[in-house]
């Protein structure tokens, strides 16, 4: 023995890791603050405290959008695991002992945009509750809800719901391939989801009012064929603006396409007989939308 006292391990506050992950997920201190319900300065301070504790630089701040450094990338997976375990323990020890299944409906064109953090948050709080996820068009989901085949559902509608239902307002936009030419074609090639797609009637209405000649190119309830058609520059399609994937482009005013209306993401529950698990899930959904999109509702 050389007589040296081994250095005691230092504890990392979960709140510091939560701020770090939020900045990584959102790409900025301000947007992370919205997600965490903190000020931009508070988030920046927490990230700085974590960097000082580890004596490492976790973000490259030289660009307009901050990015993870190599050390930040190394930390990210561990940070997510620690936060997940913390939330699981907290939910297990403090929440009612819910077990069973909750049946959630989500329109297929918005599921990838909004649901991953919501599903993760619910699973952390209620680890013994199984989530059964159904993805269909809004009319189909509302029918399932009325038939008591699902417990709650998100919808995309042209009419905003009540203050308790309304989650987000988002304009409908035309979408096509990057550097595409499909929007210049006459008749205009248009791709839609299934016949029950709620965007279809809105798009057809504005095209008709504009006197634009158009034709169907693709109609599918599966998003993969629709994406492929658009990427191949075979057609244009209506999307909610926030749901446009990076591999596609919002077509601007210079494309001379008629303006589409605003749509709304609503949260619908049965008029009677809402079970406790569904009520808790609805609460998490509302809180997530309010934190991520503060101008919504």
C-alpha positions as CSV (number, residue, x, y, z in Angstrom):
1,X,0.0,0.0,0.0
2,X,1.3,3.4,-0.9
3,X,-0.8,5.2,1.8
4,X,-2.9,7.1,-0.8
5,X,-6.6,7.4,0.1
6,X,-8.7,6.3,-2.9
7,X,-10.9,9.0,-4.4
8,X,-14.6,8.5,-3.4
9,X,-17.0,8.2,-6.3
10,X,-19.0,11.3,-7.1
11,X,-22.8,11.3,-7.6
12,X,-24.4,12.7,-10.7
13,X,-27.7,14.5,-10.2
14,X,-30.4,13.0,-12.4
15,X,-31.7,16.5,-13.2
16,X,-28.4,17.4,-14.8
17,X,-28.6,14.3,-17.0
18,X,-32.2,15.1,-17.9
19,X,-31.2,18.6,-19.1
20,X,-28.3,17.1,-21.1
21,X,-30.6,14.5,-22.8
22,X,-33.3,17.2,-23.5
23,X,-30.7,19.4,-25.2
24,X,-29.5,16.5,-27.2
25,X,-33.0,15.5,-28.3
26,X,-34.2,19.0,-29.2
27,X,-31.0,20.6,-30.5
28,X,-31.1,23.7,-28.4
29,X,-31.2,25.1,-24.8
30,X,-34.5,27.0,-25.4
31,X,-36.4,24.1,-26.9
32,X,-35.0,21.8,-24.1
33,X,-36.3,24.4,-21.6
34,X,-39.8,24.1,-23.1
35,X,-39.6,20.4,-22.8
36,X,-38.5,20.5,-19.2
37,X,-40.6,23.5,-18.2
38,X,-37.4,25.5,-17.4
39,X,-35.9,28.7,-18.6
40,X,-33.2,28.6,-21.2
41,X,-30.7,29.9,-18.6
42,X,-31.6,27.2,-16.1
43,X,-31.0,24.5,-18.8
44,X,-27.7,26.1,-19.8
45,X,-26.6,26.2,-16.2
46,X,-27.4,22.6,-15.6
47,X,-25.5,21.5,-18.6
48,X,-22.5,23.6,-17.5
49,X,-22.7,22.0,-14.0
50,X,-22.6,18.6,-15.6
51,X,-19.6,19.5,-17.8
52,X,-17.8,20.9,-14.8
53,X,-18.5,17.8,-12.8
54,X,-17.2,15.5,-15.5
55,X,-14.5,17.9,-16.6
56,X,-15.6,17.3,-20.2
57,X,-17.1,19.3,-23.0
58,X,-20.4,17.6,-24.0
59,X,-21.7,20.0,-26.7
60,X,-20.1,21.7,-29.6
61,X,-21.5,25.2,-29.4
62,X,-19.6,26.6,-32.5
63,X,-22.5,26.0,-34.8
64,X,-26.0,27.6,-34.9
65,X,-27.5,24.3,-33.7
66,X,-25.4,22.8,-30.9
67,X,-24.3,19.2,-31.4
68,X,-22.9,16.5,-29.2
69,X,-19.1,16.1,-28.9
70,X,-17.6,12.7,-28.9
71,X,-17.7,12.7,-25.1
72,X,-21.3,13.8,-25.3
73,X,-22.2,10.8,-27.5
74,X,-20.4,8.5,-25.1
75,X,-22.5,9.8,-22.2
76,X,-25.9,9.8,-24.0
77,X,-26.7,6.1,-23.8
78,X,-25.7,6.0,-20.1
79,X,-27.7,9.1,-19.3
80,X,-30.8,7.6,-20.9
81,X,-30.4,4.4,-18.9
82,X,-30.0,6.3,-15.6
83,X,-33.0,8.5,-16.3
84,X,-35.1,5.5,-17.3
85,X,-34.2,3.6,-14.1
86,X,-34.8,6.7,-12.0
87,X,-38.3,7.2,-13.5
88,X,-39.1,3.6,-13.2
89,X,-38.2,3.5,-9.5
90,X,-40.1,6.7,-8.9
91,X,-43.2,5.5,-10.7
92,X,-43.1,2.1,-9.0
93,X,-42.8,3.6,-5.5
94,X,-45.1,6.5,-5.7
95,X,-47.8,5.6,-8.3
96,X,-51.0,3.6,-7.8
97,X,-50.5,-0.1,-8.5
98,X,-51.8,-0.1,-12.0
99,X,-51.6,-3.3,-14.0
100,X,-53.3,-4.4,-17.2
101,X,-53.6,-2.8,-20.7
102,X,-54.5,0.5,-22.2
103,X,-55.6,0.7,-25.8
104,X,-54.4,3.8,-27.7
105,X,-55.3,4.9,-31.2
106,X,-53.1,7.3,-33.2
107,X,-53.4,8.3,-36.9
108,X,-50.6,6.7,-38.9
109,X,-49.3,9.9,-40.4
110,X,-48.4,11.5,-37.0
111,X,-47.4,8.5,-34.9
112,X,-43.7,8.8,-35.5
113,X,-43.6,12.5,-34.9
114,X,-45.4,12.7,-31.5
115,X,-45.6,9.4,-29.9
116,X,-42.1,8.0,-29.0
117,X,-41.5,10.4,-26.0
118,X,-45.1,10.0,-24.8
119,X,-44.9,6.2,-24.9
120,X,-41.6,6.3,-23.1
121,X,-42.9,8.6,-20.4
122,X,-46.0,6.5,-19.8
123,X,-44.0,3.3,-19.7
124,X,-41.6,4.8,-17.1
125,X,-44.5,5.8,-14.9
126,X,-46.6,2.6,-15.3
127,X,-44.1,-0.2,-16.1
128,X,-46.8,-2.9,-15.4
129,X,-49.3,-1.5,-17.9
130,X,-49.1,-2.9,-21.5
131,X,-49.8,-0.4,-24.3
132,X,-51.8,-1.7,-27.2
133,X,-51.3,0.7,-30.1
134,X,-53.7,1.0,-33.1
135,X,-52.8,3.1,-36.1
136,X,-55.6,3.9,-38.6
137,X,-57.3,7.0,-40.0
138,X,-59.2,9.4,-37.8
139,X,-62.7,8.2,-38.8
140,X,-61.7,4.6,-38.2
141,X,-60.2,5.4,-34.8
142,X,-63.3,7.3,-33.7
143,X,-65.5,4.4,-34.7
144,X,-63.3,2.1,-32.6
145,X,-63.5,4.5,-29.7
146,X,-67.3,4.6,-30.0
147,X,-67.4,0.8,-30.1
148,X,-65.2,0.6,-26.9
149,X,-62.5,-1.2,-28.9
150,X,-59.9,1.4,-27.8
151,X,-59.7,3.5,-24.6
152,X,-58.5,6.8,-26.0
153,X,-57.3,8.2,-29.3
154,X,-55.5,11.1,-31.0
155,X,-57.2,12.5,-34.1
156,X,-56.3,14.8,-36.9
157,X,-59.3,17.0,-37.7
158,X,-60.2,20.2,-39.5
159,X,-62.2,21.3,-36.4
160,X,-60.4,22.0,-33.1
161,X,-61.7,20.1,-30.1
162,X,-62.7,21.5,-26.7
163,X,-59.9,23.0,-24.5
164,X,-59.5,19.6,-22.9
165,X,-59.2,17.9,-26.3
166,X,-57.1,20.3,-28.4
167,X,-53.4,19.4,-28.4
168,X,-52.0,21.2,-31.4
169,X,-52.9,23.4,-34.4
170,X,-50.8,22.7,-37.5
171,X,-51.2,23.9,-41.1
172,X,-51.7,21.4,-43.9
173,X,-48.9,21.8,-46.5
174,X,-48.0,20.3,-49.9
175,X,-45.0,18.0,-49.8
176,X,-42.8,16.6,-52.5
177,X,-39.3,15.4,-53.3
178,X,-36.3,17.6,-52.8
179,X,-35.5,19.3,-56.1
180,X,-38.7,17.6,-57.5
181,X,-40.7,18.6,-60.6
182,X,-44.0,16.8,-59.9
183,X,-45.7,20.0,-58.8
184,X,-45.1,21.4,-62.3
185,X,-46.9,18.5,-64.0
186,X,-50.4,18.9,-65.6
187,X,-52.6,17.3,-64.5
188,X,-51.1,17.5,-61.0
189,X,-50.2,14.0,-59.7
190,X,-51.4,13.7,-56.1
191,X,-50.9,10.9,-53.6
192,X,-53.2,10.2,-50.7
193,X,-53.6,7.8,-47.9
194,X,-56.7,5.6,-47.8
195,X,-60.1,6.7,-49.0
196,X,-60.9,7.6,-45.4
197,X,-57.8,9.9,-45.1
198,X,-59.1,13.2,-43.6
199,X,-56.6,15.3,-45.7
200,X,-58.0,13.9,-48.9
201,X,-61.3,15.9,-48.9
202,X,-59.5,19.1,-47.9
203,X,-57.0,18.8,-50.7
204,X,-59.6,17.9,-53.3
205,X,-61.7,20.9,-52.2
206,X,-58.9,23.4,-52.7
207,X,-57.8,21.9,-55.9
208,X,-61.3,22.1,-57.3
209,X,-61.8,25.7,-56.1
210,X,-58.5,26.6,-57.7
211,X,-59.5,25.0,-61.0
212,X,-56.5,22.8,-61.0
213,X,-56.6,19.6,-63.0
214,X,-55.2,16.7,-61.0
215,X,-55.1,12.9,-60.9
216,X,-54.5,10.1,-58.3
217,X,-51.1,8.5,-58.4
218,X,-51.0,6.6,-55.1
219,X,-53.6,5.7,-52.6
220,X,-52.5,3.5,-49.6
221,X,-53.2,3.2,-45.9
222,X,-49.6,2.3,-45.5
223,X,-47.2,5.3,-45.3
224,X,-44.2,3.4,-46.9
225,X,-45.7,3.3,-50.5
226,X,-46.7,7.0,-50.1
227,X,-43.2,8.0,-49.0
228,X,-41.7,6.0,-51.9
229,X,-44.0,7.7,-54.4
230,X,-43.1,11.2,-53.2
231,X,-39.3,10.5,-53.0
232,X,-39.4,9.2,-56.5
233,X,-40.9,12.6,-57.6
234,X,-44.0,10.9,-58.9
235,X,-46.5,13.0,-57.0
236,X,-47.2,15.6,-54.3
237,X,-49.2,15.0,-51.2
238,X,-50.8,16.9,-48.2
239,X,-49.2,16.6,-44.8
240,X,-49.4,18.4,-41.5
241,X,-46.4,20.7,-41.4
242,X,-44.8,19.2,-38.3
243,X,-45.1,15.6,-39.6
244,X,-43.1,16.1,-42.8
245,X,-40.1,13.8,-42.7
246,X,-36.6,15.1,-43.5
247,X,-36.4,13.1,-46.7
248,X,-39.3,15.2,-48.1
249,X,-39.7,18.9,-48.8
250,X,-42.5,21.4,-48.0
251,X,-43.4,23.0,-51.3
252,X,-43.5,26.8,-50.9
253,X,-45.6,29.5,-52.5
254,X,-43.3,29.5,-55.6
255,X,-44.8,26.1,-56.5
256,X,-48.2,27.7,-57.3
257,X,-50.2,25.2,-55.4
258,X,-53.5,26.2,-53.7
259,X,-53.3,26.9,-49.9
260,X,-54.5,24.2,-47.6
261,X,-56.4,24.6,-44.4
262,X,-55.1,24.2,-40.8
263,X,-55.7,20.9,-39.1
264,X,-55.8,20.1,-35.4
265,X,-54.5,17.2,-33.3
266,X,-57.2,16.4,-30.7
267,X,-57.3,13.9,-27.9
268,X,-60.6,12.0,-27.6
269,X,-61.8,9.8,-24.8
270,X,-65.2,7.9,-24.4
271,X,-68.1,10.1,-23.3
272,X,-68.5,7.8,-20.3
273,X,-66.7,5.1,-18.6
274,X,-63.1,6.4,-18.8
275,X,-60.9,3.9,-16.9
276,X,-58.2,5.1,-14.5
277,X,-55.3,4.0,-16.7
278,X,-56.6,5.8,-19.7
279,X,-57.2,8.9,-17.7
280,X,-53.5,8.8,-16.5
281,X,-52.4,8.2,-20.1
282,X,-54.4,11.2,-21.3
283,X,-52.8,13.4,-18.6
284,X,-49.3,12.4,-19.8
285,X,-50.3,13.1,-23.4
286,X,-51.6,16.6,-22.6
287,X,-48.5,17.5,-20.5
288,X,-46.1,16.3,-23.2
289,X,-47.8,18.4,-25.9
290,X,-48.0,21.5,-23.7
291,X,-44.3,21.2,-22.8
292,X,-43.1,20.5,-26.4
293,X,-45.5,22.9,-28.2
294,X,-46.3,25.8,-25.8
295,X,-48.4,27.6,-28.4
296,X,-50.7,24.6,-28.8
297,X,-54.2,24.7,-27.3
